[in-house]
Amino acid sequence: MLSIFYSFLIISSILLILYIINLYYAKVNKIKNKQLYKNYIGSILILFGILKLINLNKFVDIFRKYDIIGKHIPLYAFSYPFLEIILGILYLRY
């Protein structure tokens, strides 16, 4: 398991890279800031959804401890990362 410092460093680097990519995309395609932020949020949702899929069973165990719906409906806890990825794709699409 990574230390808190290295975890913070990796996540910060990924977020910065995503922001730079989306900023470059915005300048090349001449899109407005609103679309830039939608692209950035969509990228983050997809990224964190994929990270949750890496160890889905562990995520479900942790998620069910604090989420009210996940406690009572196990299928919701399993489908949450997939819903997050779908929402991220929809953010990028529209």
Secondary structure, DSSP 8 states (H G I E B T S, - for coil): ---HHHHHHHHHHHHHHHHHHHHHHHHHHT--HHHHHHHHHHHHHHHHHHHHHHTHHHHHHHHHHH-HHHHH-HHHHHHHHHHHHHHHHHHHH-
